[in-house]
Amino acid sequence: MTSTEPVPPPGDAENQGAENDTEQIPGLLTESGPPSGTPGRRGRWRPFVAGLLILVAALLAPLSVIAIWAHDEVSNTDRYVATVAPLASDPIVQEAIVQRISSEIFNRLQIQTLTKQAADALAEQGLPTRITDSLAALSTPLAESIKKFVTDKIRTFVRSPEFAAAWEAANREAHTGLVAVLSGEGSDSVSVQDNKVTVKLATLIKAAQARLVANGFELAAKIPTVNAEFTLIESDQLGNTQTAYRALAAASRWLPVLALLLLAVAVWISRSRRQALLACGLAIAGSMLLLGLILNVLRPLYLDALPSTVHSHAAAGVVYDTLVNFIRLNLRAVMVVALAVTAGAWIAAPTGAPVALRRGLSRGAAWTRGTAGRSGMTTGPVGAFLYTYRTPIRAVVIGGGVLVYLLAAHPTGALSIKVLVVVVLLLLLHELLARPPAAAPDDTPGHPPRPRDGSEQAAAEAADLTTSSRSGR
């Protein structure tokens, strides 16, 4: 028996595809809006409780980022040293350290006093008064010349790799003390008093002293042990900061888990899980944006509150930016994930522009497969396998992206974007390669199944996507 079904001309393929879309997916084009909720998920309490849980989770999310910073950034020696090491090459910090070390060396050498004593000693040896008076008059310019020489040598040292190594060693030694300070204790390398956290500069001054002696300034060898300090943090709120640090460090592990559990419960009990997921993404992204704004607002407030004893506010600003950079990186990572969840929930909407987008993607993939098939290229049984098991394959791809993100020690915004791009590309590649089985419902019994053309494939896949989106509302 021969099929009498007319074969449409090639030019009518796209029009026929549009008709098939309308016939096979009537609800896709006629549904004016989503229903009020999933059947069986009634109750006035659901929106209120779900909204409350999302709000609490959004408040906990910034605290979770700060708690992880307090635990992983401040409490981990290697990561802390890696964070503050770039300060050694920052010109503003370098100049502040040059002035601090130079000041300590000059205060102990008393160069002008030494030059005057030298002139007096020469006068005692019977030199003419004219010569001794000239030497006394030269004591001040000579002292300034020596200061300039010493400062230039210190500046050269501070800009050298030797200083970078000494800076790293000093901060590594100081790290344990810094944690002790934030936990309310003191240490040999870092001290806290009068609302200040300071790092002792003895190691750096010794290195600068050795450099001066090596350059022929033998007088530097007479410099006694210097217990100078460089202020890292100075604030009237240091006591409150210590209390907050101890609390956040203790909550660094369970606080993020609690926030995620609240979001999961909110989605589970909501009337529309897709809409709840959309609200979760927007709420978390908004909380991360708020945290970033708070960090930017606190910076000038912190610098304005510094006392006059801090000589370089610019250096203090660089230190602030360096210490909170970890928070900024993590909030960007969380924001990218939250926006990705928001986008996914929006794309799954059963009506409106998301439907047109999904249908367009499905049509484009089907057209590409049809064009490739007419050229002799086909995915064959592999395409049928990918289509048959499309749901678990999509779940594996998305789950793999989530796993990569979770296994990263400290995910950043850049890493989140890379993972998201790879996941989207893999999903698009799967959509392109998956081919529905070559069967149609109106095939004549006893005869080979009629292959679907590109438009019918697009209609079937769009119907599948619509069914999936409705089941997740």
WOVENMO-V88490 format. One record per run of one state. SS is the DSSP state (hx for helix, st for strand, lp for the rest). FROM is the first residue (numbers start at 1). LEN is the number of residues. Records with the same first field share a line. If there is no record, write none. Layout:
# WOVENMO-V88490
SS->FROM-LEN + FROM-LEN
This chain:
# WOVENMO-V88490
lp->1-9 + 25-1 + 31-14 + 74-3 + 90-1 + 110-1 + 125-4 + 159-2 + 183-7 + 194-2 + 201-1 + 215-3 + 223-6 + 235-3 + 252-2 + 270-3 + 305-8 + 348-5 + 375-5 + 389-1 + 408-5 + 434-20 + 472-2
hx->10-15 + 26-5 + 45-29 + 77-13 + 91-19 + 111-14 + 129-30 + 161-22 + 202-13 + 218-5 + 238-14 + 254-16 + 273-32 + 313-35 + 353-22 + 380-9 + 390-18 + 413-21 + 454-18
st->190-4 + 196-5 + 229-6
